[in-house]
Amino acid sequence: MGRAINDSLIEADIVSLQLAMESGELTSEDCVHWYLDRIERLNPKLKAVLEVNPDAIAIAVALDAERWERGSRGPLHGIPILLKDNIDTGDRMHTSAGSIALAEHFALTDSAVVAQLRAAGTVLLGKANMTEWANFMSSTMWAGYSSRGGLTLNPYGPGELFVGGSSSGSGAAVAANLCTAAIGTETSGSIISPSAQNSLVGLKPTIGLVSRRGIIPITHSQDSAGPMTRTVRDAAILLGAMTAADPEDAAMQENGRIAYTDYTHFLDSNGLQGARIGVPRHYYRGLDEARASIIERAITLCKERGSIVVDPVSLPCESAKWDWDVMQFEFKKGLNDYLAKAGSGASVRTLDELIAFNEANRDVALKYGQDTLIWSNGTSGTLSEPVYAESLRLNREISRDRGIDHAIREYQLDALLFLGNEEGLDLSARAGYPAITVPGGYAETGIIAEGGYTTKGPQGITFVGTAYSEPLLFRLAYAYEQASKHRFAPTDPV
């Protein structure tokens, strides 16, 4: 059946797929076959998918039967999605964070996020490639590379355009229509960056909105899973299925948590009307001409759609000196805790053992070295060091009180506007605040940047808000998306 539908599912969104499945025009099994065929044809070039779920077809068949016998579970019933390879699934798929040290590792149980997605009726199509250990292994590692899966390529210009990291496989797969949507994870930029570089919508939620249990960590103060999709509506649908409170995640027990099970109610094509949007010019300084023109066009569009654009806004944190001590300390503690409870097939159970394993298998494991792992291993792994506590305090003070919250309060803003994952986006990451990026256009020229990639290609327009401002960000992003319509599918690589 999948062969009969040809290319009619290119750029298909969740709503259109549900309508087709409800009418009987299409089945979930059809969709799975179609995506598996595309993965078979295109993935050898793109290296976006690490493995497919051996049970995907059977799950789709069962969900089709359930639909006709008992009705649909909701908007995600039968929808095929990919998961970043650091998200636990208690099934026949591995969870490895892209590392050959965990290439044979089967998690004991589903992560909290996966349990919710299964309950919503999604078909877990497979695991997406990623920058190994979420790019916390080596200071020289290329975004999108893992020892287990190789280098993920950007479908808009394989080998030429930056793919973004570390949810690289999730981004490339959604962009190339290898799945309907994907789940990525972000510490700092790892959802926003590949979404922006692959002309996608990506949301990094507020820390505490989505459970972190069962996800291989970098830093618990910044890590979160989030949706990566081709439309804002699809991102809103996916997020709503991921927000159930988890008593085992301490961040979800904090006061002030605001969660919804349906974020589509906040989508408004006139959502830019009257919105106060701040332009932090300090963070546009490094943009080349092509990318600068894209953010300027976005500012103009917001004004044309009735936004009150405050330009410029100044943040007291602009001259602050950042450090990476929080990540250094939290990674060792978080990884050791995760590995101690890992399932069968894990070759290592501590960061010490991981470093030794990589050294013993350096011909395949250490293409880019492991200086970041060694750096983190120099900590106690107990989070008892005073320098850690002080770094965490400063991170939050700088990014919140002297950063995002200051700007929103001082200028009475709804959100700040950035290009893609540029310098200022680290503010939201360290604050634990949400960010959403939407396709913003295509830069026809660029400069040579990190890793030898050019900065030309798809660009994202990113809205940043304060804690639990996801409803407002969805409203702004949806209105921008509907007014701009910048998303287009890449040509299939040959």
N, C-alpha and C positions, 0 to 999 in steps of 0.2 A: 504493500500500500504506500509506503514511503516513497517508492520510486515513481508512483503515479502522480504525486502532487508536484513533481518537478521542482521549480524554484518559487512556488507560491508562498513559502514560509520565510523568504528573505525579508528581514526587518519586521517580521510578525511580532506583535506585542501581546501581552497577556490577555487583554480584553478581547481582541480579535480571535485569538485561539480559543478562548472560552466560548465565544459565540458560535464558532465553527464546530466545536465539540458538542455543545448543547443541541445544535441543529442536526447532528449526525453526519455532517459534511466531512468531519475529520475525527480521528480518535487520538488519544494520547499515544497509543502504539504507533500510529502513523508518524507522529511528531518525533518520537524517539528514533525510529528507523531513519527518518530523514536527517536528523542531526548526527546520528552515528555514521551515516554515509558521508556527510560533509567532513566529519572528523577524520575518517579514514582517508579521504582524498586530500584534505588541506593541512592536516596536522603534521605530516612529515616535514613540511616546509616551515610552518609557524611554530611548532613545538609548544603550543599553548596548553595542551591537555596531557597530563602525566599518565592517566589510566582511565578507562571507562568502567562503569559499574557493570559487573557481569550479570547482575540481576535487574538491570534497567528495563529491559523489555518485559520481563515477568511482572515487575511492579506496575508498568503502564497497562498491561493487560488486566491486571487485578483492579486497577483504578477505573478502567473503562467499564468493567463489569459492575463495579460498585455504583458508578454514575447511573447506569440504566436500572439497577435494582433498587437503589435507595436514594439516588439524587447526588448532586454535587456537594462536596464539603465547603466550597467557596471559590474565590477567584484563582487560587493556585492549584486547584484539583487537576492533576495530570500534566502540569507544566514542567518541562525538563530544565533543570538548572545544574550548573557546575559549582563545586566548592573549592576554595583555595586549599592547598594540600597541608595546611597546618590546622585544619578543623577536623576534630575527631568524628568518625562514623563507626558505629559498632556493627559493622557488616563485613563483606568480603573485599572492601576497598582498604588500601593502606593509608596511613597518615604519617608523612615523613618530613614535612617542612622542606622538601626538596633534597634531603640529605641521603646519601647512600648508607649512612649509619642506621637509618630507620627505614630503609627501602622495603624491608620485610615486616614492618611493624603493623599490627592490627590493634586498633584501640579497643578497649574492653567494652565501652559503651558509647552511645551517641553523645556529642556535646549538647549543651542545652539548646543552642541555636538549631542544630540538626533535628533534635527531637521535636521542636516546634514546627519546623518545615515539613517533616514527615507527617505530623498531625494535620497540617494544612493541606496535604495531598500532593506535594511536589514529587516529581520523579528525580531522584539524585542521579544525574547522568554520569558523573565521574568527578575526578579530582584534577584541578588546574595546576599547571606548573607555577612556580613562584621563584623569586630571588631567594636563594638558600638561606634558611634561618631568618627569613624576612629581612635580608640584607644586614644582619648583625653578626656576620662571620668574618668579613675581610674589608678593609678600607679601600681595596682596589677592585672589588668584585663588580662586574657589570650588572646593571639592573636587568632582571629577567633570567639570569643564569642560575642553574642548580646542577650539582654533580649528578643528580638522578635524571634530570630531564633535558639538560643542555640549555641552549639560549633561546628564549622566547623572542619572536620577531614581531614587529608592528605590521599588521596586514596592509596598512596604507603605504608602506614603503619598506618591505622586508630587508633588513640589513643596512638601511639608510636612515630611517627615522627612529627616534628614541621611543622605546615601548613603555617606559615608566616602570616604577617598582613600588613595592615588592609584589603586589597583586597583579603581576604582569600577565600571567596566563589567563586569569579571570578577565582582564581587560581585552586582550587580543582575541579570546574566544567569543566574547559577547559581540565585539566589533565585527568579527568575521562570520557571525551567524552560525557558530558551532553549538549554540544553546540559546534558550530564550533569555536567560539572565544568569547572573553568577553572584556568589557571595565572596567578597574579599575581606581582608583585615587590614587595619591601619594602626601604626604607632605614630608616625609622622609622615604623611603624604602617600602612604601605600595604597590607599583607595583613590584619593583625589588625583595623584599623579598619573597612573595608568588610565584612569577614566578620561582625564583631559587629553592625554596623548592619543587616545583611541576613539575620540569623538563620542564619548558616552556620558551618561549621568552617573555620578558616584556620590554616595552620602557616607560621611564619617559621623556616626551618631555621638551624642553626649555620653561620656563615660558614666555608666550606671543605667543607661536605657536598654542596652542589649547585654545579655549574660556573657561573661568571658570564660565560663567553666567549659573545659574540654577543648580549649584552643591553645596550641603551643605558643607560649608568650615571649615577648621581649620585656615589656614593662607594664605592670598592672595599672599604673597611674595614667597610662595613655592608650593602651590597647583596646580596640573594639572591632567587631565584625560589622559589615554594612553591605548594602546592596549596590550592585554595579549593573546597569541596565541601559537600554537604548532610549527609554523615555522617562520623564519625571513620574508619570502615572505608575509605571511599572515599579519604580523605586519606592513609591509610596505604598503600593500593594505589598511588596516584599517586606518593608520595614514593619508594617502592621502585624505581620505574622511572626515577628522576632522579639516582641517586647514584653512577653510574659515575665513577671517577677520571679527571680530565682533565689530562694532562701540561702543558697550556698555561695552567692556572690555578694560580698559585703558592700560593694558600691551601689547595689540595687536597694539597699536598706536605708540609705541616707535620706534625710529630710529634703523635701523639695522636688523629689522625683515626679515627673509628669510624663505619663505614657498613654498611648492610644493603640487600639487594635485596628483602626482604620484611619489612615492619613489622607485618603483620597478626598475626604470632606473638606480639606483645606486647599485643594487645588482651585485656582481662580484665574481665568485668563485675563482678568483686569487687576490682578494682584499687585502690579507695580504702581497703580494709581494711588497717589498720596503717600507712598512708602518713602521713608527717609533713609537714603543710602549714602554711606560715607566713602570717600575716595582717599585712601591712604597713600598719597603720592610718593612718600619715602620708599615704599616697597616696589615702585615701578622703575626705579633708577637704572636697573641693569637690563632693561628690555631693549632688544634691537628694534629697528624701525618697523618691521612687519608685525611683530607681536605688540608693540606699543600702539599701532593703528587698530589692532583688534580690540584692545581694552578701551580705546577712545570711542570706537563705534558702539561698544556696549554701553558706555556712559551716555552717549547720545540717544541710544534706543531707550534707556531707562527714562531719560528726560521726556522723550516723545510720548512715552506711555504714561506720563503723569507723575513720575517720581520726583521727589525733592532731593536733588543730588547736592550733598554738602562736599565741596571740593575747594581746597584739600582739608583733610582732617589730620591732626598731628597727635601721635601717641607718645607719652613720656618714655616708653620702653625702647624707642627707636635706636638709642645709642647704647642699650644694655648689652653686656657681654654674656653670651650663653655658655653653659658647659653641658657636658653629656654625662655627668656623674649619676643622674637618676637611672638612666638606661644601663650604665655599667654595673651598678649595684643590683638593680632589680632583675636584670636578665639572669644572673647566676642563681639567685634564689628561686625565681619562677621556673627556670628550666630544670633545676634539680628536683623541685617539687613535682613537676610534670613527669619527668623520666622515672622517678621513684614509683609512680603509679602506672607506668606505661604497660601496654598489653604484650602479647606474645610477639616474638620476632624482633624486638628492640635489641640492637647490638650494644647499646650503651645505657647506663643508668644514672650517670652524673656528667657534669660538664668536664670534669677531669678525664673521664673515660672517653668522652667524645673527642677531645683534643688528641688523646693517645690513639684512638681509632683512626682519625684523619691522618696522623703522622705515619701510622703503619700502612695506610693505603693511599699515600700521598700522590701516587701516579694518577689516580682517578678522583681523589677527594680534595686535593689542594691546588687546583689550577690557579687560584688567586690567593692562596695562603689562608691563614686563620688568625691574623693578628688581633682582630676584634674579640674573638673568643678568648684568646690568651689574656688580653687586657681585662676582660670581665672576670676571668678566673682569678685575678689578683685580689679580688675582694673576699670578704669572709663568707658571703652567702647567707648572712643572718640579718642584713639591713640594720646592724647595730652601730655602724660607723657614724660619728657626728657629721662628717662631711656629706653623707647621704641625706640626712635629715635637713641640713641647711640648704642643700641643692634643691630638694623637693620644695621647701618653703619659698626659696627665691624663684623657682620656676613658676609657681602659682601667683606669687606677688607680681612678678614682671608681666606675665601673660594675661592675668586677670585685672588686678587693681591698677597696674600701670599700662595695660594693653587694651584688650577688647572691652572689658566692662567700663573702663575709663572713657573710651571713645563713645560707646553707646550712651553712657550717662551724660557726658559733657556736651555732646552734639545732638542728643535726643534722637539717636539713630535706631533704625530697625535692624540694619545689617551693614557690614563692611564688604567692599567689592575688591576682588583680587583677580589676577590672571592665573588660571590653572593652579599649579602648585608652587608658585614663586615664593620668594623668601618669607613673606609675611605669614604664610600658612602654618609655619611652625608655631605661631602664637596660639592658634586654636588647638593644635595638637598638645602643647604643654599645658594649656588651660583645661583640657578635657572637654572642650566645647565643640559644637557641631559645625560642619562645613558641607556644602553641597556644590558640586560643579556640574555644569551643563555645556553641551557643545557651543563653542563661541566663534567658530570659523576656522579657516585653513590658512596658515602662513605660507605663502609661495616661496619665500626666501628665508634664510636663517643664517646663524653663525655656528661655527663648530664649537660644540660644548663637550661636557664630560663624556669620556668613553669614545670620543671621535664621532659622535652622532651630531647631526645638524639639528638646530632648534626649529626648523621649518616643519610643517605638517599640522595636524589637528591641534587646536587650542581650546582650553576650557575657560569658561567664565564662572568664578567661584564666589558664592555668598557665604559669609561667616557671621554667626550670631552668638548670643550668650547661651548659658546652660538651658537645655530643654526648649530651645527655640525652633525645633524641627518643623512645627506647623507653619510658622512664619516663613522659614526658609523654603519649604515646599511651595508656598503661595508665590513667593518671588521667583523661584526657579521655573515654576510652571508657566507663569506669565511671560518670563523672558523666552523660554523655549517656544511657546506658541507664537510669539511675535517675531522670532528670528528664524526658526526652522533651519538650523545650520547642519543638523545631522545628515550624513549620506553614507551609504554602505561602501566599503572598499571593494576594489576589483579583486576577484579571487586570484591568489598567487598561482603561478604555474611552476 
